[in-house]
Amino acid sequence: MERLAFKMTLLPGCAAAYKKRHEEIWPEISALLKTAGVSDYSIYLDVQTDTLFATMKIADRRMLDALADEKVMRQWWNYMSDMVLSNADGIPVLTNLTELFHLS
């Protein structure tokens, strides 16, 4: 199991709607993430900078990378693109973070 962390940029004024959409996450997205080996997935917000900080555990990085080819994942990203900084192809702009310390 590998732990990952990354950050994204939430567009100003979208925190409440972003939270609501995730409270109502599509069952197909939850199932797809679990099937891809994603677990212990959390997203946090730094309200001062509108930076989203996410952590997750993954079973296999190749399975995580393959999510970009899934139609429902693309639909979810499109649905969220009015709230987060996204690339031209609709995939959210992610900045991977390097772990410097972990206490288990």
C-alpha positions in Angstrom: 0.0 0.0 0.0 1.4 3.4 -1.0 0.3 6.7 0.5 -0.1 9.7 -1.8 -0.7 13.4 -1.2 -1.4 16.1 -3.7 -2.9 19.6 -3.9 -5.4 21.3 -6.2 -6.7 24.9 -6.5 -10.3 25.5 -5.6 -11.8 28.5 -7.4 -12.8 31.4 -5.1 -16.2 31.1 -3.5 -16.7 27.4 -4.3 -16.0 25.8 -1.0 -19.6 25.1 0.1 -20.6 23.8 -3.3 -17.5 21.6 -3.6 -18.2 20.1 -0.1 -21.9 19.5 -1.1 -20.9 17.8 -4.3 -18.6 15.5 -2.4 -21.2 14.8 0.2 -23.4 13.6 -2.7 -20.5 11.8 -4.6 -21.8 9.6 -7.4 -21.9 6.0 -6.3 -20.2 5.1 -9.6 -17.2 7.2 -8.6 -16.9 5.8 -5.2 -17.1 2.2 -6.6 -14.6 3.1 -9.3 -12.1 4.5 -6.9 -12.4 1.4 -4.6 -12.1 -0.9 -7.6 -8.9 0.9 -8.6 -7.4 0.3 -5.1 -8.0 3.7 -3.6 -8.7 3.8 0.1 -8.5 6.2 3.1 -9.1 9.2 0.7 -9.5 12.6 2.3 -9.6 16.1 1.0 -8.9 19.2 3.1 -9.3 22.9 2.4 -6.9 25.7 3.3 -9.5 28.5 3.5 -6.8 31.2 3.4 -5.5 30.1 0.0 -8.3 28.0 -1.5 -5.8 25.1 -1.7 -7.3 21.6 -1.6 -4.9 19.1 0.0 -5.7 15.4 -0.5 -4.3 12.2 0.8 -5.1 8.6 -0.2 -3.7 5.1 -0.1 -3.4 3.2 -3.3 -2.8 -0.5 -4.0 -1.2 0.0 -7.5 -0.2 3.3 -9.2 -1.0 1.9 -12.6 -4.6 1.3 -11.5 -4.8 4.9 -10.3 -3.4 6.2 -13.5 -5.9 4.2 -15.6 -8.8 6.1 -14.0 -8.2 8.9 -16.5 -9.4 6.5 -19.2 -12.7 5.8 -17.5 -15.8 7.5 -18.9 -17.5 8.2 -15.5 -14.2 9.6 -14.1 -14.1 12.1 -17.0 -17.7 13.0 -16.4 -17.0 13.6 -12.8 -14.0 15.8 -13.6 -16.2 17.7 -16.1 -18.9 18.1 -13.4 -16.2 19.5 -11.0 -14.4 21.7 -13.5 -16.4 24.8 -12.7 -14.9 24.7 -9.1 -11.3 23.6 -9.5 -8.4 24.7 -11.7 -8.4 22.2 -14.6 -6.3 21.4 -17.6 -7.6 21.9 -21.1 -8.6 18.2 -21.2 -10.7 18.6 -18.1 -8.4 16.8 -15.7 -7.9 18.8 -12.5 -4.5 20.4 -12.2 -2.7 18.3 -9.5 0.5 19.0 -7.8 2.0 15.9 -6.2 3.5 16.4 -2.8 6.6 14.7 -1.4 6.4 13.1 2.0 9.1 14.2 4.4 7.8 12.6 7.6 5.3 10.0 8.6 4.4 8.7 12.1 2.3 5.6 12.2 
